[in-house]
Amino acid sequence: MSYNILPTNEFSKDFKKLDPQLQKRIKTKIEEVAEDPTHYKHLHYDLKGSCRLWIGKLRIIFSYESEKQELYPEKIVFGHKYRD
């Protein structure tokens, strides 16, 4: 069963700034993640409760709620710069 994808405002703004080809890759990968998000790297410290996935040099930070079957793409990060 697939999770519902509910992107945050920050993710949506970052997503719109990317070129269409990269947007398509991200959309495809997030749909893949929505099938089973438990298999992705869980983060620690400030980002505890979130997970990450790589798409080229971009990292997508997301969280999910198993009980509600919801996936929340939170941010798009270039490289290792998680902080604002």
C-alpha positions as CSV (number, residue, x, y, z in Angstrom):
1,M,0.0,0.0,0.0
2,S,1.4,3.4,-1.0
3,Y,1.7,6.3,1.4
4,N,-0.1,9.7,0.6
5,I,2.5,12.3,-0.4
6,L,2.0,15.6,1.4
7,P,4.9,18.0,0.6
8,T,5.8,20.9,3.0
9,N,5.7,24.5,1.7
10,E,9.5,24.7,1.9
11,F,9.8,21.6,-0.3
12,S,7.3,22.9,-2.8
13,K,9.1,26.2,-3.2
14,D,12.5,24.5,-3.7
15,F,11.0,22.0,-6.1
16,K,9.6,24.8,-8.4
17,K,13.0,26.3,-8.7
18,L,14.6,23.2,-10.2
19,D,14.7,22.4,-13.9
20,P,11.9,20.2,-15.3
21,Q,14.1,17.2,-15.9
22,L,15.3,17.1,-12.3
23,Q,11.7,17.7,-11.1
24,K,10.7,14.6,-13.0
25,R,13.5,12.5,-11.4
26,I,12.6,13.7,-7.9
27,K,8.9,13.0,-8.5
28,T,9.6,9.5,-9.7
29,K,11.9,8.8,-6.8
30,I,9.4,10.1,-4.2
31,E,6.7,8.0,-5.6
32,E,9.1,5.0,-5.2
33,V,9.7,6.0,-1.6
34,A,6.0,6.2,-1.0
35,E,5.7,2.5,-1.5
36,D,7.9,1.7,1.6
37,P,9.7,4.7,3.3
38,T,11.1,2.5,6.1
39,H,14.1,1.3,4.0
40,Y,15.8,4.7,3.9
41,K,18.5,6.2,6.1
42,H,17.2,7.7,9.3
43,L,18.9,10.9,10.5
44,H,20.1,11.9,13.9
45,Y,20.5,14.9,16.1
46,D,18.6,18.0,14.8
47,L,16.9,16.0,12.1
48,K,15.8,13.1,14.3
49,G,12.6,11.6,12.9
50,S,13.5,12.4,9.3
51,C,15.1,10.3,6.6
52,R,17.1,11.1,3.5
53,L,17.5,9.9,0.0
54,W,20.0,10.9,-2.7
55,I,19.2,12.0,-6.2
56,G,22.5,13.0,-7.9
57,K,24.0,15.6,-5.6
58,L,20.7,16.5,-4.1
59,R,19.4,15.1,-0.8
60,I,15.7,15.0,-0.2
61,I,14.8,15.1,3.5
62,F,11.5,13.5,4.4
63,S,9.5,12.1,7.2
64,Y,6.6,9.7,7.4
65,E,3.8,8.6,9.6
66,S,3.1,4.9,9.4
67,E,-0.3,5.0,11.2
68,K,-1.7,7.7,8.9
69,Q,0.1,6.2,5.8
70,E,1.5,9.7,5.0
71,L,4.9,10.8,3.6
72,Y,6.1,14.4,4.1
73,P,8.9,15.6,1.7
74,E,10.4,18.4,3.8
75,K,13.4,19.9,2.0
76,I,15.8,19.7,-0.9
77,V,19.4,20.1,0.1
78,F,22.4,20.4,-2.1
79,G,25.3,18.3,-0.8
80,H,25.8,18.2,3.0
81,K,24.4,21.6,3.9
82,Y,21.4,20.6,6.1
83,R,21.2,23.8,8.0
84,D,19.8,27.1,6.8
